[in-house]
Structures are given as C-alpha cells and as structure tokens.
Amino acid sequence: MKNKWILLLCLAFCLTSVAFTQAKFSTSVHAMRPGKNDAYKKANGGMELITNIPMTALACPMCHSTTEKYPDGSAINAATYAPGCNDCHDLTKGTTVDEQTCINCHNRQSYERTAYPNVDVHKNKGMTCIACHTKAELHGDDGVAYVSLKQAGAVKVKCEDCHANLSSSVSHTTHAGKVDCAACHAVGVLTCAGCHFETVIATGKNRAINQIKNYRLLVKKDGEVRLGGLMSHTYNGKTNFIISSYHSHAITKNATTCTDCHANMGGTIAAINEYNTSGTMTMNKWNATTKKIEGPTGIVPIPSDWKKALKFDFVTYTGDVNNLTSDATKWEFLKSTIDNSHMYFAAPLDDATMAKLGVTRKATAVEQLADVPTEFTLAQNYPNPFNPSTIIRYAIPRSGPVELKVFNLMGEGVATLVNQVQPAGTFECRFDAAGLASGMYFYQLRAEGFTATKKLLLLR
C-alpha cells in the first residue's frame, strides 16, 4: 500500500510538472513568436509606418515550417495552424528533436551553411542546435514573455559557458566586455536584399532578389560591439530598411585580424574610407548588368548619423506576385530614396568606438527626418529599457529654440542633447548613457512654450 501511494504521488508530481512546463511554454518565444510583430509595428518605427497594414492582417504571426508538414509527417493546415508541441516533436518517436526540424523554421542557418560551407567549428565537431540551446530556453522556463529572441535573456547560452579560459589571449583581454565573441569569430553575416512586400501580402512567403554576404555590420547592443543584420524592403513604391543585432552561426577559430577592423592599424576598410572622405557609407548597389544587388565588403561600423550616412539602392519585382518562382528579368531598379528606416535591438557605434576603428569624421548627433509636423510632440524613447543608448524622437511645427535634456531622479541634469535653434521638422536624437548608473531617468523637451517630459529606464 505504501508503495502504491508513493507511485501515485510521483505520478501527480510529474503531471503537475508537465502542466507547469506547458504554462511556461505559452509565454515562450517559440509559442508567441512576437519578434516580427514587434519589429514591424509603428510604435517601434517599423515598416508598418509605410504600409499602414497591421501585422494581424499578414500571415507572419502564424508562421510555420517551410516543409508544410509536422515532424511526424502530417500536413500543416495554414488556415487553422497554431503553434504547439508538434511543431518540433514527433511524439510517436519520443521527445528528441531532429536538427532539421530546427532548420526548417530557422532557415537563415540553412542559408548560412550554404553560403559559408564547412566553416562552423561547432557543426564540424558534430554539435547540433540543442547542444547549446537547452530545453529550458526553448520552452521558456523562466516564464518571461520576451518580445524578441534578440531581447536580453531570451537566448541563455553564451560563448563563455564553454570557453571559460580566455584570459591567456591578449585579444580576448583587450576586448573583454567590449566586443562580443561573434564580432571577431564569425566569418561574416548573410542577408537577403530587396525583399518584395507585395509578395508577402499575396502569398505569406518572402521574395528577395538575392543574398549578400562576406561583410560584417557592427552595432552596439547591451554595451558591446556586436554583429548587425540588414534587410531592405519595398512596398507600393516606398522603401524601408531595418538594422538589427544578428546571431551568426558561421563561427571559426580565426576569422579576423586587427587590420580587418582597424583602419588606424593599417587596414584598408572601404566603409571607413568612404565615411571619412564623404560622410556616407554605401550599403548596397544595383548592378544593371547582372540585375543583382551588390552588398558591402569587410566591416561596416554603423555611425550615429546612420539615417543620413547610409546609402541604398532599392529594387522592385514586376512579375506575378502569386508565382513564387521568381523571373530574374522582372526585377527592376526602383529608387535610392529611403522612406523609412529603424534599428531594432541595436544602436549605432558611439564616436569613441568609431575612433578606435580609425574613423576620423565626427557624426551629427541629431538627425532631421523628412516630414514637417503640425504640432509639438515628444515620443517615447526606443528601445526602453535600454543599454547603453537609445533614440528620442520629437517634432516641432515651427522654427525656434529647442532644448532637450536628461535628468536623474533628483532632478539634476545629466546630459544636454539639444540646445539650439532648429527649423520646423521631426528629429531623432541618440542618447548615450555610457558612464551613468542603472536606473530611472527623465528627458524633457522645451520649445516655444511647449514642455513635455517622459521617463526612460537604463538597465545594465
């Protein structure tokens, strides 16, 4: 009888644990899939600003495997699909997840393996996705509803978890806490160019003209220099690009040298040379002969005046949007004008970091956007919480003196971001909180009798 009760208690405990795990899973990134929605929406400066189509009207929130089948072989009905356990698990064979199942959804890693074959040291040693990404991470066992896998804490694994003894290397001690491992050890990043949003609306699938690789976008995130990713889009004659932090899996032991990143150490770096000379950086270029988009080479450190400095060529697809087999002759140059752009879980490099790379030109801290508003406004900073920098947007309908300051909780000024006469317009200003302690701060805009104050939170 005693053994029977023990068995029943164990069974009850297991059932409770399963139910608890499932409750946690419901708030996981795998279950909620919030990243595209968060990056796309107007409030975060996303592409919705030029499409005026809410994410709920698109197929993106209900994304599913590119194979159109569950791991057990049963078909996926796109009309009724909802995220669940059978997305990853073939429960007829147990709970082990096949790596190809991961790749079916996270297909950028598949593209990376094709673009950079036999490079990744982890794959070459037989490691699979779940060798690093644990069950607790994938199931969201911390119960936090992250808005993106790029948000701090969503991805638990760190290089240092396995590579703990790095102090013997001069390069590691020099960059420790300042530069993320992948910024030096990834062979490059990979991205699609010229994404055609009309195709996404019509089919729920992506269409891009080509991929670009063999470059390294450098941004700041969580106080470190990290790899950045880039995507450009067009819709109804309008253009958009997004820069975000990037997770590369094409990792090798020795991917870079000092001169690959530092022009002031003898490196010949096209993006730095162009910026020092002209204040611009060419991010991509339309080749009318090959009818392809050509990307940059080498490192591309993103400056604080990136909205003005970065230059793009945009293309559009003139063929049948419902036919996913692209006709290469149907791609045409659209324009080089940018209608919308934003950063997502990334920030530009500060002037001190740019100088260490050999950049001699000082970036403009405040950028004027295209539109002229009808009223004074002060927007919520983004990202918020932030570390170490964030963007503040404000609008003034007429020319006049403008003052934008940041205060601590004691009401003491800690930074003056703007103190000058400005023309009517909408502006963006970057606030770099390097050297300030974590905590709540306030920023205040004063202009022509208008005063507005908002909170911002620095989390280190």
C-alpha positions in Angstrom: 0.0 0.0 0.0 2.8 2.4 0.9 4.5 1.8 -2.5 1.2 2.4 -4.2 0.9 5.8 -2.5 4.5 6.7 -3.4 3.7 5.8 -7.1 0.6 8.0 -7.1 2.5 10.9 -5.6 5.2 10.6 -8.2 2.6 10.5 -10.9 0.8 13.5 -9.5 4.2 15.4 -9.3 5.0 14.5 -12.9 1.6 15.6 -14.2 1.9 18.9 -12.2 5.4 19.4 -13.6 4.2 18.9 -17.2 1.3 21.3 -16.7 3.6 23.8 -15.2 6.0 23.5 -18.1 3.2 23.9 -20.6 2.1 27.0 -18.8 5.5 28.4 -19.1 5.7 27.4 -22.7 2.7 29.5 -23.5 4.8 32.7 -22.9 7.9 31.4 -24.7 9.2 33.0 -27.9 8.5 29.7 -29.6 4.9 29.8 -28.7 4.2 33.6 -29.0 6.6 34.4 -32.0 6.4 38.1 -31.2 9.7 39.2 -32.9 8.4 40.1 -36.4 5.4 41.9 -35.0 7.5 43.9 -32.5 10.0 44.9 -35.2 7.3 45.7 -37.8 4.9 47.9 -35.7 4.6 51.6 -36.0 5.3 52.3 -32.3 8.9 51.0 -32.8 9.4 52.9 -36.1 8.9 49.8 -38.2 7.7 49.2 -41.7 4.0 49.5 -40.7 4.6 53.2 -41.0 4.8 53.0 -44.8 2.4 50.1 -45.4 -0.4 51.0 -42.9 -1.2 47.3 -42.8 -1.4 45.8 -39.3 0.6 42.6 -38.6 -2.7 40.9 -37.8 -3.6 41.2 -41.4 -0.5 39.3 -42.5 0.5 35.7 -42.4 3.7 36.4 -40.4 2.3 35.9 -36.9 1.2 32.3 -37.8 4.5 31.3 -39.4 5.1 27.6 -39.7 7.6 25.1 -41.1 8.8 25.7 -44.7 8.2 22.0 -45.3 4.4 22.5 -44.7 4.5 19.3 -42.6 4.9 18.5 -39.0 7.8 16.3 -37.9 5.5 13.3 -37.7 4.7 13.8 -41.4 1.2 15.1 -41.1 0.2 18.1 -43.1 0.0 21.6 -41.8 -3.2 23.4 -42.5 -2.2 27.1 -42.8 -5.8 28.3 -42.2 -6.1 26.6 -38.8 -2.5 26.5 -37.7 -1.5 27.4 -34.2 2.0 27.0 -32.5 2.2 23.8 -30.4 4.4 20.9 -29.3 4.0 19.0 -32.5 5.8 21.8 -34.4 9.1 20.4 -33.1 8.3 17.0 -31.6 7.4 13.8 -33.4 5.8 12.4 -30.2 5.3 9.0 -31.9 9.1 8.6 -31.6 9.7 10.4 -28.2 10.7 13.9 -27.4 14.0 14.2 -29.2 14.0 17.0 -31.8 15.8 16.4 -35.1 18.1 19.2 -36.1 16.5 19.5 -39.5 13.3 20.4 -37.7 15.1 23.5 -36.2 16.5 24.4 -39.7 13.0 24.2 -41.3 11.9 27.2 -39.3 15.3 28.9 -38.6 16.2 28.8 -42.3 18.7 31.6 -42.1 21.1 29.0 -40.6 20.5 26.8 -43.6 21.3 29.7 -45.9 24.5 30.4 -43.8 25.6 26.8 -44.2 25.2 27.1 -48.0 26.9 30.5 -48.1 29.8 29.5 -45.8 30.2 25.7 -46.3 32.2 23.6 -43.8 33.1 26.7 -41.8 31.3 26.5 -38.5 33.5 24.9 -35.9 30.6 23.7 -33.8 28.9 21.9 -36.6 32.2 20.4 -37.7 32.5 18.8 -34.3 29.1 17.2 -34.6 27.3 19.7 -32.4 23.6 20.4 -33.1 21.3 23.3 -32.2 20.2 21.7 -28.9 23.8 21.2 -27.8 23.8 25.0 -27.0 20.1 25.9 -26.8 18.7 24.0 -23.9 15.2 22.7 -23.2 14.7 25.4 -20.5 15.5 28.1 -23.1 13.4 26.7 -25.8 10.4 26.1 -23.6 10.6 29.5 -21.9 11.0 28.0 -18.5 11.8 31.4 -16.9 8.2 32.5 -17.7 9.3 35.8 -19.2 7.3 37.0 -22.2 10.1 38.3 -24.4 9.2 40.5 -27.3 12.0 39.0 -29.4 14.8 36.4 -29.2 17.1 39.4 -29.5 15.9 40.8 -26.2 18.5 40.2 -23.4 17.7 37.0 -21.6 15.7 35.3 -24.3 18.8 33.4 -25.5 20.5 32.0 -22.5 23.6 30.4 -24.0 26.9 32.4 -24.0 30.2 31.5 -25.6 31.9 31.8 -22.2 29.7 28.9 -20.9 32.0 26.6 -22.7 35.0 28.8 -23.5 35.8 29.9 -19.9 39.6 30.2 -20.1 40.1 33.1 -22.4 42.4 35.3 -20.3 45.6 33.9 -21.8 44.8 35.7 -25.1 45.8 39.3 -25.5 43.0 39.9 -28.0 40.4 38.4 -25.5 41.6 40.5 -22.6 41.7 43.7 -24.7 38.1 43.2 -26.0 36.6 41.5 -22.9 33.3 43.1 -22.1 33.6 45.5 -25.0 33.2 43.2 -28.1 31.0 40.2 -28.5 32.8 37.0 -29.5 31.0 36.6 -32.8 32.0 40.0 -34.0 35.5 38.6 -34.4 34.9 34.9 -34.8 32.0 34.9 -37.3 33.2 34.7 -40.9 30.5 37.2 -41.9 26.8 37.9 -42.0 24.3 36.9 -44.6 21.1 38.7 -45.5 18.5 38.9 -48.3 18.3 42.1 -50.4 15.3 43.7 -51.9 12.5 42.0 -50.1 9.3 42.5 -52.0 6.4 43.1 -49.6 3.6 42.8 -52.1 4.6 39.1 -52.4 4.4 38.7 -48.6 0.9 40.1 -48.6 -0.3 38.0 -51.6 1.3 34.6 -50.5 2.6 34.8 -47.0 6.0 34.0 -48.4 9.2 36.0 -48.8 10.7 37.1 -52.1 14.1 38.7 -52.4 16.3 39.4 -55.4 19.4 37.8 -54.0 21.5 37.3 -50.9 24.6 39.3 -49.9 27.4 38.1 -47.7 31.1 38.5 -46.8 30.7 41.6 -44.7 30.4 42.5 -41.1 27.9 45.1 -39.9 29.0 46.4 -36.4 26.5 47.8 -34.0 26.2 48.3 -30.2 23.9 46.1 -28.1 23.9 45.7 -24.3 27.1 47.7 -24.1 29.1 45.6 -26.5 30.1 45.8 -30.2 28.1 43.1 -31.9 27.3 41.9 -35.4 24.4 43.6 -37.0 21.9 42.3 -39.7 20.4 44.3 -42.5 17.2 43.9 -44.5 15.8 46.2 -47.2 12.2 46.2 -48.3 9.9 47.8 -50.9 6.2 48.2 -50.9 3.9 50.2 -53.3 6.8 52.4 -54.5 8.0 53.0 -50.9 11.3 51.9 -49.4 12.4 50.6 -46.0 15.4 49.1 -44.2 16.0 47.7 -40.8 19.2 47.2 -38.9 19.2 44.7 -36.0 21.5 42.7 -33.9 22.4 39.4 -35.7 23.1 35.9 -34.5 25.6 34.3 -36.8 26.3 30.5 -36.6 29.2 30.6 -39.1 31.9 30.6 -36.4 35.5 29.8 -36.9 38.6 30.0 -34.7 40.4 32.7 -36.5 38.1 34.9 -38.6 39.7 38.3 -38.3 42.9 40.1 -37.7 43.4 43.6 -36.2 43.7 45.2 -39.6 40.3 43.7 -40.7 38.6 46.1 -38.3 41.1 48.9 -37.5 41.9 51.3 -40.3 44.3 53.1 -37.9 46.3 49.9 -37.7 47.0 49.7 -41.4 43.7 48.1 -42.5 42.1 49.1 -45.8 38.4 49.2 -45.0 36.1 50.5 -47.7 33.3 51.7 -45.5 35.6 53.6 -43.2 37.5 55.2 -46.0 34.2 56.3 -47.7 32.8 57.7 -44.5 36.0 59.6 -43.6 36.0 61.1 -47.1 32.3 61.8 -47.8 30.3 61.1 -44.7 28.4 58.3 -46.4 28.6 54.5 -46.5 27.3 52.6 -49.5 25.3 49.6 -48.1 24.2 48.1 -51.4 24.3 49.0 -55.1 22.1 47.9 -58.0 24.1 46.3 -60.8 22.1 46.9 -64.0 24.2 44.4 -66.0 23.8 41.4 -63.6 20.4 42.6 -62.3 21.6 41.9 -58.8 22.1 43.9 -55.6 25.7 44.0 -54.6 26.5 44.4 -50.9 29.4 45.9 -49.0 32.7 44.1 -48.1 34.6 44.0 -44.9 33.4 45.6 -41.8 30.7 48.3 -41.8 30.7 50.2 -38.5 27.3 51.9 -38.1 27.8 55.6 -37.2 25.4 57.6 -35.0 24.3 59.7 -38.1 23.3 56.4 -39.9 20.0 57.8 -41.2 21.9 60.3 -43.2 25.1 58.4 -43.9 23.8 55.0 -45.2 23.1 54.8 -48.9 20.9 52.2 -50.6 19.6 51.2 -54.0 16.1 49.6 -53.9 14.5 47.3 -56.4 11.0 46.0 -57.1 9.6 42.9 -58.7 7.3 43.5 -61.6 6.3 39.8 -62.2 3.3 37.8 -60.9 3.3 38.2 -57.1 1.5 34.9 -56.7 4.1 32.9 -58.6 6.9 32.2 -56.1 9.3 31.1 -58.9 10.9 34.4 -59.5 11.6 35.6 -63.0 15.1 37.2 -62.8 14.2 39.5 -65.7 11.3 41.0 -63.7 13.4 42.8 -61.1 13.8 46.5 -61.8 15.6 49.4 -60.1 13.1 51.4 -58.1 15.0 54.3 -56.4 17.7 55.3 -53.9 15.4 57.4 -51.7 14.7 56.0 -48.2 11.1 56.4 -46.9 11.5 54.6 -43.6 14.3 53.1 -41.6 14.9 51.9 -38.0 17.1 50.0 -35.7 15.8 47.0 -33.7 17.7 45.8 -30.6 20.7 47.6 -31.8 22.3 51.0 -31.6 25.0 52.8 -33.7 28.6 52.9 -32.5 29.5 55.8 -30.4 32.1 58.3 -31.5 34.8 56.9 -29.2 34.3 53.3 -30.6 34.3 54.7 -34.2 37.6 56.5 -33.5 39.2 53.3 -32.2 38.4 51.7 -35.6 40.1 54.6 -37.5 37.1 56.8 -38.2 38.1 60.5 -38.2 34.8 62.1 -39.1 32.5 63.2 -36.3 28.9 62.1 -36.7 26.0 64.5 -36.3 24.1 63.7 -33.1 20.7 64.9 -34.2 19.1 63.9 -37.5 16.3 65.8 -39.1 13.7 63.5 -40.8 11.7 64.3 -43.9 8.3 65.3 -42.6 7.2 68.6 -41.2 4.6 68.2 -38.3 1.6 70.2 -37.4 2.1 70.1 -33.6 4.7 69.7 -30.9 5.3 66.1 -29.9 7.8 64.1 -27.7 7.8 60.4 -28.4 8.7 57.6 -26.0 12.3 56.6 -26.4 13.2 53.4 -28.2 14.4 50.9 -27.1 13.2 51.3 -23.5 14.6 49.9 -21.3 17.9 50.4 -23.0 21.7 49.8 -22.6 23.7 51.9 -23.3 22.0 54.1 -25.9 18.5 54.9 -27.0 16.7 57.1 -29.6 14.5 60.0 -28.7 12.2 61.4 -31.4 10.5 64.8 -31.2 8.7 67.2 -33.6 8.4 71.0 -33.7 5.9 72.6 -36.2 7.9 75.9 -36.5 11.4 77.2 -36.2 12.7 78.3 -32.8 14.9 77.5 -29.9 14.9 73.9 -28.7 16.2 72.3 -25.6 16.3 68.6 -24.9 17.8 67.5 -21.5 18.0 64.3 -19.4 17.6 64.4 -15.7 18.1 61.9 -12.8 15.6 61.2 -10.1 17.0 64.1 -8.1 16.2 66.5 -10.9 19.8 67.0 -11.7 20.7 67.4 -15.3 22.9 64.6 -16.6 23.0 65.4 -20.3 22.0 68.2 -22.7 21.2 66.6 -26.0 19.9 69.7 -27.9 20.3 73.4 -27.1 19.9 75.4 -30.3 17.6 77.0 -32.8 16.1 74.4 -35.1 13.9 74.6 -38.2 10.4 73.0 -38.2 10.6 69.3 -38.6 10.7 65.9 -37.0 14.0 64.9 -35.3 15.8 61.9 -33.9 18.4 62.2 -31.2 20.6 59.5 -29.8 21.2 59.5 -26.0 24.3 57.5 -25.0 24.2 56.7 -21.3 27.8 55.4 -21.0 29.1 56.2 -17.6 25.7 56.5 -15.9 24.3 54.1 -13.4 21.3 51.8 -14.0 18.0 53.4 -13.0 15.1 55.6 -14.0 15.8 58.9 -15.7 13.7 61.7 -17.3 14.0 63.5 -20.6 12.4 66.8 -21.2 11.7 68.8 -24.4 11.2 72.6 -24.2 10.4 74.6 -27.3 8.4 77.8 -28.0 6.2 77.5 -24.8 5.8 73.7 -25.2 7.2 71.4 -22.4 6.9 67.6 -22.3 8.7 65.1 -20.0 8.9 61.3 -20.3 10.6 58.5 -18.3 13.4 56.3 -19.6 15.0 53.3 -17.9 18.7 52.3 -18.2 19.3 48.7 -17.4 22.9 47.4 -17.4 
